[in-house]
Each structure stands twice: as structure tokens, then as C-alpha cells.
Amino acid sequence: MGASIKQMVYDGILCDIINGVYPLDYVFNEKELVEKYNVSKSPVRDALIELCNEQVLRSIPRYGYEIVRITERRVREITQFRRLLEVDAFRENCRNYSDMMLKKIVDFNREANASWPKTRYEAWRTNIDFHSMLYSFTNNQFVQEVLEKSLSILYRAYAQLYWPSKDISLNWKEDYHNAIEYHMQKGDYDAATEMLCKDIEDISIYITD
């Protein structure tokens, strides 16, 4: 029960941060959250500790917890990491698992397209699941978890850096996924890889400096 209460508080805080309920300079305190979620102090503290461990929040002793701001430099670094990680793995997996990959991609896109359009959260969750599915063929669970964490940070980056001033639906993400499927069906793995690169790098169009 304690774990589920802590998860409820964790999910609530994270969702509110992503959806812009709190300004970026907002400072959380335990008492406020205990009252908001009508729970004891223990699950609130546990949720805050986990959010700090994931670098969503930063603890300020005797003051509270502030939101960690994601810089555009951080976005570039994560994008570069993803390009190095995902593209080579995709090329290798196309050679070794092309038929199996294509079936998974087709099944995934069929389900994703059936539920279009999506909210921003649903679209990004679909994007995380798509890239995680592609990388799963490497059978490296540790690196896959790192990739998923990187994608989660990028989701927060969209929320902090771009959504307040731009209308970004993210549903066009599925255009890249459908294009990867199309080129895979044609056996054109170079073109499929190019679409994957564009999918990974698309956030750069919002960075102006």
C-alpha cells in the first residue's frame, strides 16, 4: 500500500511539472504536498527522493525542492547520444532480424495509428515505446533502460523549452515511424535508417541558439 501511495504522489508531481502546472522557479515543500494528496509525510518524502534521484527535482536543505531545468545543451547531448546508440544498433538489427523487426513495426504502427490523434503525453509515450521496441533487438536491457530514461528527459525538455510558446502536437512523430515501416517493407534499409536519424534529430528544429 505504501509503495502505491508513493507512486501516486510521484506520478502526480511529475505530471503537473510536465503539464506546466508549476512555474520553473517553483519550490515544493513536504507540508504542501501532504495536504494536496491527503497522505502522510513518508510517501511524499519517498516520492521527492525518487524525483531527485532522477534529476527531476533538486533538494535545497531547509528550503524545499526546486525543478531541475533542462538546458538546450543537454538536449543536444542526449540527441547525440541517441544517434550514436540507436542508429548503429538499427543497422545491425536490420541485417540480423529484418523480418522479425518488420512484423513488430507493422503491428506497433497499426495500433498507434488506430488511436490517432493523441495528447502530447500519449504521443510521447508512444514514441518512447517505439524506440524502445526497435532497440530491444540488441538484447541489452541495461542500455535500453538508459535509452528510455534519455527519452523521458527529452519529453520534459519539450515541456519546459518549447510547449509554452509553440503549438507542438507530436502526432507527426508517427509519420517517421510509418516511413521507417515503408522503407523496411521495400528492403531499403538505408532509407529506413535515414528516417530514424530524422526522427531522433527532429527536436533540433526548435533550438534557435
Secondary structure, 3 states (H helix, E strand, C coil): CHHHHHHHHHHHHHHHHHCCCCCCCCEECHHHHHHHHCCCHHHHHHHHHHHHHCCCEEEECCCEEEECCCCHHHHHHHHHHHHHHHHHHHHHHHHHHHHHHHHHHHHHHHHHHHCCCCCHHHHHHHHHHHHHHHHHHHCCHHHHHHHHHHHHHHHHHHHHHHCCCCCCCCCCHHHHHHHHHHHHHCCCHHHHHHHHHHHHHHHHHHCCC
